[in-house]
Amino acid sequence: MAKKRRERREADSVSLVTLHEEPKTKCNEAQTLKETQYTGGGSARMSLLILLSVFTCAASVMYLVYRNFPELNNDEMAIIKIPKDMDDAKALGTVLSKYKDTYYTQVLVAYFTTYIFLQTFAIPGSIFLSILSGYLYPFPLALFLVCLCSGLGASFCYMLSYLVGRPVVYRYLTERAQKWSQQVDKHRDHLINYIIFLRITPFLPNWFINITSPVINVPLGVFFLGTFFVRLIREREHHLPPDGETRVAPHLPHAQIHVVPMTRES
């Protein structure tokens, strides 16, 4: 009997301990959830601060580049801007070609940094800079410049996403990123070919590829080479018509304007 009473007391004590520990466990889980949410918010705020800092530094570099540009008159200064259409690109090309021979390095550096700046922060306008390169430089150099700037700009966007883009991908693009991650794992042995395929076809937008690639562990070297060769393929698929005008290839699923010399006005 004494043994049974002792066993009953032990069972009751265990039950009491369990009842006391259960609320603590729930409290701990709630606290952990709060900490996770707080950490996520802090991570998002930190990501925003890093993004603003990087953008400010990049904008400062752009300012220094244009400070070292040759002096222009008021009419020319009004033309020096990111082109929004073909007319802006032609006007900008006319002004830059005037100074290209005398200030070759300054014009080249300004073109190079502007193109990469636009690509890094996904700012529209790089397509017209591609056309502008064919107006300013011989075709081999123009083609190499466009491919290099596209590869570097996309790679900088990749690294920026690696630093600050993960909270965005995890929160807003989770399902799409998971699906693409599964596809990337299937093609891991020939990943460059797969990246080239995705860049050429319209299945995924380029901004999505740039942002999610570091999150799903696409190597930076593979990412750069894929982007470089895609640009090379796109530009070489086009031809220069006899009249020298820029053409859009209608047979492509998402046509890309070729880097060709624009017709100079006499």
PEBELDA-V747024 format. One record per pair of residues at least 12 apart in sequence whose ideal C-beta (glycine too) atoms are under 10 Angstrom apart, sorted by the first residue. I is the first residue (numbers start at 1). J is the second residue. If there is no record, write none. Layout:
<<I J> <I J>>
This chain:
<<40 167> <40 170> <40 171> <41 167> <42 167> <43 164> <43 166> <43 167> <43 170> <44 164> <44 166> <44 167> <44 168> <44 171> <45 167> <46 163> <46 164> <46 167> <47 163> <47 164> <47 165> <47 166> <47 167> <47 168> <48 164> <48 167> <49 164> <50 160> <50 163> <50 164> <51 121> <51 160> <51 163> <51 164> <51 165> <51 168> <52 164> <53 164> <54 120> <54 121> <54 156> <54 159> <54 160> <54 163> <54 164> <55 117> <55 120> <55 121> <55 160> <58 113> <58 116> <58 117> <58 120> <58 121> <58 156> <58 160> <59 117> <59 121> <61 113> <61 116> <61 117> <62 110> <62 113> <62 114> <62 116> <62 117> <64 113> <65 106> <65 109> <65 110> <65 111> <65 112> <65 113> <65 114> <65 117> <66 80> <66 106> <66 110> <66 113> <66 114> <68 103> <68 105> <68 106> <68 109> <68 110> <69 96> <69 99> <69 103> <69 106> <69 107> <69 109> <69 110> <70 98> <70 99> <70 102> <70 103> <70 106> <70 107> <71 99> <72 95> <72 98> <72 99> <73 95> <75 91> <75 95> <76 91> <76 92> <76 94> <76 95> <76 96> <76 98> <76 99> <77 95> <78 91> <78 95> <79 91> <79 92> <79 93> <79 94> <79 95> <79 96> <80 92> <80 95> <80 96> <80 110> <81 125> <82 114> <82 117> <82 118> <82 123> <82 124> <82 125> <82 126> <82 128> <82 129> <83 125> <83 126> <83 127> <83 128> <83 129> <83 131> <83 132> <84 124> <84 125> <84 128> <85 128> <86 128> <86 131> <86 245> <86 246> <86 257> <86 262> <88 125> <88 128> <88 132> <89 125> <89 127> <89 128> <89 129> <89 130> <89 131> <89 132> <89 135> <89 246> <89 257> <89 262> <90 128> <90 131> <90 132> <90 135> <90 246> <90 262> <90 263> <90 264> <90 265> <92 128> <92 129> <92 132> <92 135> <92 136> <93 128> <93 131> <93 132> <93 133> <93 134> <93 135> <93 136> <93 261> <93 262> <93 264> <94 135> <94 262> <94 264> <94 265> <95 107> <96 108> <96 110> <96 111> <96 132> <96 135> <96 136> <97 132> <97 135> <97 136> <97 137> <97 264> <100 135> <100 136> <100 137> <104 136> <104 137> <107 136> <107 137> <108 136> <108 137> <108 141> <108 145> <111 129> <111 132> <111 133> <111 136> <111 137> <111 145> <111 149> <112 129> <112 133> <112 145> <112 148> <112 149> <112 152> <113 149> <114 126> <114 129> <114 132> <114 149> <115 129> <115 130> <115 132> <115 133> <115 145> <115 146> <115 148> <115 149> <115 150> <115 152> <115 153> <116 148> <116 149> <116 150> <116 151> <116 152> <116 153> <116 154> <116 155> <116 156> <116 157> <117 149> <117 153> <117 156> <118 149> <118 153> <119 149> <119 150> <119 151> <119 152> <119 153> <119 154> <119 155> <119 156> <119 157> <119 206> <119 210> <119 227> <120 152> <120 153> <120 154> <120 155> <120 156> <120 157> <120 158> <120 159> <120 160> <120 210> <121 153> <121 156> <121 157> <121 160> <122 153> <122 154> <122 157> <122 160> <122 206> <122 207> <122 210> <122 211> <126 146> <126 149> <126 150> <126 153> <127 256> <127 257> <128 257> <129 145> <129 146> <129 149> <129 259> <130 142> <130 143> <130 145> <130 146> <130 147> <130 149> <130 150> <130 231> <130 234> <130 235> <130 256> <130 257> <130 258> <130 259> <130 260> <131 146> <131 246> <131 257> <131 258> <131 259> <131 260> <131 261> <131 262> <132 146> <132 259> <132 262> <133 145> <133 146> <133 149> <133 235> <133 259> <133 260> <133 261> <134 146> <134 235> <134 240> <134 246> <134 257> <134 258> <134 259> <134 260> <134 261> <134 262> <135 246> <135 259> <135 260> <135 261> <135 262> <135 263> <135 264> <136 261> <136 262> <137 259> <137 261> <138 261> <139 235> <139 240> <139 258> <139 259> <139 260> <139 261> <142 235> <142 259> <142 260> <142 261> <143 231> <143 232> <143 235> <143 236> <143 258> <143 259> <144 228> <144 232> <145 259> <146 228> <146 231> <146 232> <146 234> <146 235> <146 258> <146 259> <147 227> <147 228> <147 229> <147 230> <147 231> <147 232> <147 233> <147 234> <147 235> <147 236> <147 259> <148 224> <148 228> <148 231> <149 228> <149 231> <150 199> <150 206> <150 224> <150 227> <150 228> <150 230> <150 231> <150 232> <150 234> <150 235> <151 223> <151 224> <151 225> <151 226> <151 227> <151 228> <151 229> <151 230> <151 231> <151 232> <152 224> <152 227> <152 228> <153 210> <153 227> <154 199> <154 206> <154 207> <154 209> <154 210> <154 213> <154 223> <154 224> <154 226> <154 227> <154 228> <154 230> <154 231> <155 210> <155 213> <155 220> <155 221> <155 223> <155 224> <155 225> <155 227> <155 228> <156 210> <157 206> <157 207> <157 209> <157 210> <157 211> <157 213> <157 214> <157 223> <157 227> <158 209> <158 210> <158 211> <158 212> <158 213> <158 214> <158 218> <158 220> <158 223> <158 224> <158 227> <159 214> <159 220> <159 223> <160 210> <160 211> <160 214> <161 207> <161 210> <161 211> <161 212> <161 213> <161 214> <161 215> <162 211> <162 213> <162 214> <162 215> <162 220> <163 214> <165 210> <165 211> <165 212> <165 213> <165 214> <165 215> <166 211> <166 212> <166 214> <166 215> <168 211> <168 212> <168 215> <169 208> <169 211> <169 212> <169 214> <169 215> <169 216> <170 215> <173 208> <173 211> <173 212> <173 215> <174 215> <176 204> <176 208> <176 212> <177 208> <177 211> <177 212> <177 213> <177 215> <177 216> <178 212> <178 216> <180 198> <180 203> <180 204> <180 208> <180 209> <180 212> <180 213> <180 215> <180 216> <180 218> <181 212> <181 215> <181 216> <181 217> <181 218> <182 216> <183 198> <183 203> <183 204> <183 216> <184 198> <184 212> <184 213> <184 216> <184 217> <184 218> <185 216> <185 217> <188 217> <188 218> <188 222> <191 218> <191 219> <191 222> <191 223> <191 225> <191 226> <192 219> <192 221> <192 222> <192 223> <192 225> <192 226> <192 229> <193 226> <193 229> <194 218> <194 222> <194 226> <195 209> <195 213> <195 218> <195 222> <195 223> <195 224> <195 225> <195 226> <195 227> <195 229> <195 230> <196 225> <196 226> <196 227> <196 228> <196 229> <196 230> <196 232> <196 233> <197 226> <197 230> <198 213> <198 226> <198 230> <199 226> <199 227> <199 229> <199 230> <199 231> <199 233> <199 234> <200 229> <200 230> <200 233> <200 234> <200 237> <200 252> <200 253> <200 254> <200 256> <201 252> <201 253> <201 254> <202 252> <202 253> <202 254> <203 253> <205 254> <206 227> <206 230> <206 254> <209 223> <209 226> <209 227> <210 223> <210 227> <213 226> <213 227> <230 256> <231 256> <231 259> <233 256> <234 249> <234 252> <234 254> <234 255> <234 256> <234 257> <234 258> <234 259> <235 256> <235 257> <235 258> <235 259> <235 260> <236 258> <236 259> <237 249> <237 251> <237 252> <237 255> <237 256> <237 258> <238 252> <238 255> <238 256> <238 257> <238 258> <238 259> <238 260> <239 258> <239 260> <240 258> <240 259> <240 260> <240 261> <241 258> <241 260> <243 263> <244 260> <244 261> <244 262> <244 263> <244 264> <245 260> <245 261> <245 262> <245 263> <246 258> <246 259> <246 260> <246 261> <246 262> <246 263> <247 260>>
